[in-house]
Amino acid sequence: MASRVRFNDEIDTALLKVVAARNPYNTEHESCTVLWGKVAIDLKEEFNKDYNARNVRERTALLISQFRETERTNAAKSGNDDEQYSEIDQLAEEVASLEHEKNTKKNKKADNNKGRDIREAAMKTLGNGKSDDDGTEDGPTPTKNRRRSTEDKFMNYLENKHSDDNELKREQMQLERDKLEFEKQKYELEKKELMTLYELLKNNK
């Protein structure tokens, strides 16, 4: 059984630098496994340890998770946007943005595929409708005109629904940002009030 590889701050820093440079989240030209394998090879050459695609990928995910937790904690405590971060945190933030970009593209592609499937299913259903009473399909008959109008209305409905869904997501994200900003301002106000009270008590002694 292969021994479990260990990480430390030096190795974590090197790992995040390699990940930021190679961007294994961009799988347009190579598979995810191949890209993380290259990250492992780079790290193995530098530290002469038994790294592989799996353990470097899992370690990177852990570092990103720890950075996000640190970011949330700092925001809740101080509300200071100028909070100083370590080199590892700064690199983790850069890598996290690459991961977020990949997830955004993936979700957008999934939405597009879902919309395409819905349209194809709807068109297929409409295409299976009955023909005119005389059994012919030639010429712009009233039945064909009604079917075309139905298709156009359905396509417009899908486009409007997709637009409304995107707008709702944007509004939800803005509400989350506003909520966080409110918490920051509330904390700053309470901190100022406590400092003022402290100064009053101090001067009254």
N, C-alpha and C positions, 0 to 999 in steps of 0.2 A: 504494500500500500504506500502511495506517495505521501511524503510528509506535507503537512499543511503549511502553506507559505504565510509569512507574517508581513505586515505592513507597519510603517512608522511615518512620521511627518515628512521625512526626506523622500521616501518612496511615494507617498501620497502626492507630494508636490510634483515629482517627476511624472507620475501617472497622469495627473490632470493636464500637465503641459502636453504630453503625447496625445491625449484624447482631444484636446483643443486643436492641436495641429492636424491630426488625421481625420477628425470628425467622423467617427464610426456610425453616427446617426444618419449620415447621408448615404443611402443605399441605392442610389440611382444607377451606379455602374458596377458595384460589387455587393455581395451579400453581407448581411450583418455579421455572420460568423467569421467570414474572411477578414473583415475590417477590424473586429476585436482581436482576431488572431494576430494581426500585424501590430496592434498596440501591445499585446503580450510579448511578442518577439522583441520589440524595441526596449521594453522594460527588462526583459531577461538578459539582453546584451549589456545593459548598464549595471545591473545588480547581480547577475549570475544566479538567479533563483528560478524555480520551476513555475513560472507564470503561464497561464493559458487564457483562452478567450473568455471562459466562464468566470474565473476568479477576478480578472481585472474588470470585467463588466459589472459583477456584483459589487466590487469595492467602489467603483465609480458611482453606482446607484446609491450606495450607503453614504458617500461623501456629499452627494447632492441633497439627500434627505436631511443629513445633519446641518448643512448650510441653510436650508429652508426653515428648519426648526429654529436655528440661531437667529435668522432674520425676523421671524415672527416674534420671538422672545424680545429681541432688542426693540422692535417697533412698539410692542405693548408696554415695555418698561419706560423707555425714554422718549419715544416719539421724535428722536433726533435723526434726521435723514443723513447727517454727516458722521454717522457711527463709523468708527475705524474697524476695518476687517483685516484678518490675517491674510497672508499670501494664499494659503490653501482656500480660504473662503472666497477670495477674489477669483481664483481659478475655477472653483466650484460654481460660482455665479456665471462665469463665461460658458462653462460646459452645460449648465442647466438651461441656458438660453438656446444652445444648440439642440438639446433634447426637446425643449418646448416648441421650437421651430418645426422639428420633425413631426411632433404630435399634432400640431396645427395643420400641416399639410396632409397628414393621414386622415384627420377628421374631415377636412374639406373634401378629400377624395371619396371618403365613405358617404358623405352627404350627396355628392354628385352621382355616385353609383346608385344610391337609394332612389334618388329622384329619377334617374334613367330607368330603373326597374319599374317604378310606378307608372311612368309614361308608357313604357312598352306594354305593360299589362293592360293599361287603359285602352291603348290603341288596338291591342289584340281583341279585347272585349267588344269595342266598337266595330271592329272589322268583321266580327262574327254575326252582325245584325242581319235581319232578313232583307232580301232584295225586293224590288218592286213586284207588283202582282203579276206582270207579264213575264217575269223571270229574266229580264234583260238587265245589263249593268251599263249599257252604253248611253252616253249623253248626260247632261246635268239635270237629272230628275229632281223633283221636290224632296224625295227621300234622301238622295245624296247631299242635297243642300242642307237639309236638317242635320244630317250626320256630320257634315263639315263644320257647321255652326256649333254643334255639341263638342266636337274635338277642340275647336278654338277656345271655347269657354273653359273647357277642362284644363287646357294648357295654361291659360291665363290664371286659373285658380291655383295651379301648382306653383307658378312663378311668384304669385302674390304670397302664398303660404310660406314659401322658402324665404322670401324677403322679410316677412313678419317674424319668422323664427329667428333669423339673424339679428333683427332689431331687438327682440326680446332678450337674446343672449347678451347683446351689448348693454342693454339697460340693467340687467342683473349684475354684470361686471362693474358698471358704474356705481350701483348701489353698494357693492362690497367695498369699493374704493372709498366712497363717501363715509361708510360706516367706520372704516379703519381711520380715516382722517378725523372723524368726530371723536373717536377714542383717544387719539393722540392729543387733540386740543383739550379734551376733558382732563387728561392726565396732567398736561402742562398747567392748566388753570388750578387744579387741586394742589399741585406742587408750589405754585406761586402763593396761594393762600396759606399753605403751611409755613412757607418761608416768612411771609409777612407776620403771621402769628408768632413765630419763633422770635423775630426781631422785637416785636412788642413786649413779649415776656422778658426778653433779655434786657431791654432798656428800662423795664420797671423794677428790676432787681436793685 
